[in-house]
């Protein structure tokens, strides 16, 4: 790490995040601002009727992921040389099964001599059940998606139409008729369209007239299988989802409507039904094109999108051998760690500076004792988490799961410009936010937003405050290779010591009492850069990291003598999951007995997600006296 990286972080955050927002600014979907998103900018703004993208024959043929080059579960070259092995040797106090080293629902059994054994559910194998089935091998499903099944042969090919089962290598356009519910299949070269009977829609006329969701769609059991941008949903049992580290069946605990299908669902308390989809090798998700029952409108493919039937009747096509696979280069591997949760950019928030309009949510907020108005009644208690949906290294954060996460935003002093996100922060008391020292910029007005997940949407759960005073640690120091005492306190503007109101979505994190143990699993979060978007994510993401032993992290090949006692490393030495530019100042929290304690603040790192270059965090325990001296006595 050198100073350039640090400045680069701030440069990216201040300059590029706003630029990115501007780029998205004019897009709007029908449902709500929240849906105003396209991670790859391929769809045009939608006004009224859906100008919907849909996968055509040529797209399928040109998709390098499908066919010979793609669709492999794992290459066969996996070995047992796990660079995180040392961590398991450091876990004595908690036992070798805590945290559970067994993946894929493996059951851990303690053994003598620092050993453990994983009982792996079929068909997983390996010391930690990390080796998945190799059923979905390269090219097995030709032009189709390989899904995992629980019975032999443990996979099934779901062909992309017009490619045909069993192996999706031959294609036949309208024979058999892929259109459901009496839809008419109209040939269009190698492609087809379904002309649906009135009331039916969807690419295969498979969506019935009463297909709609109530409330947030948790109870939705309809058959829409396309996103609002026209991407085809992946099957929930797609090996592609499982390969990326998400196991929907295990992650979603309730009877949530998931199954071996690709219909949109809302198992995790999101806003509306959603689904995973794929772009190249990237696993993404988006909201679905499902009707809201209360709106009473019919979504789906607009009639105008269906080409008129050809003048002469289209001859029925025999099953043809598929054209030869195009020799396409493999897509580049993702470079950075945390992928985005596709989330909507919004026209930048007007800069409200007032106290929240929302009254505190009574639901689970315990009453604040009036004699201690400046202190929250609790700390470190998030909303109970329904699910964790893992997308690459990053996780989609459900509402209320990280209620102490703050977005720190700036604009030039006394200007009327829009505030821009530059850093994260952690709410520790009603009027106090912890952040990184390097996030405090002189010459800027600062505000913090808490209680929201999306940076570019005005969410009713949000609370916004001006920063009245920023106190940077007196010994804050930047060197060409690192940042020392990278911590600051932000005092928020409030009335009589009350600033943030404690709600379901806004709560303080607890300050630590004792030291950390190496190898512990903790959570980092933020809106910073991801492998998908160097400009940052619009939706709050979280990831799990392991606390790395200080001596280990001070080895020459890692950070050498750069680390001091006010810093610690966390991440995965093999690379991958990490915080990144724009996450600085945000929390690293660890859960102790159902309470979330802030142990670290995102500070610096040599790039992001690089092997042997984990994230470096300001060690909150080291600064406890400093924090107390600044916060006590003033409100
Ligand atoms: N300096 C960055 C920021 O200001 C944080 C970088 C964290 N880097 C890492 N590899 N964990 O947002």
Boltz pocket constraint, residues with backbone or C-beta under 6 A from the ligand:
constraints:
  - pocket:
      binder: B
      contacts: [[A, 5], [A, 6], [A, 9], [A, 10], [A, 422], [A, 423], [A, 528], [A, 578], [A, 579], [A, 580], [A, 581], [A, 582], [A, 583], [A, 584], [A, 585], [A, 602], [A, 603], [A, 604], [A, 605], [A, 606], [A, 607], [A, 608], [A, 609], [A, 613], [A, 614], [A, 615], [A, 616]]
      max_distance: 6.0
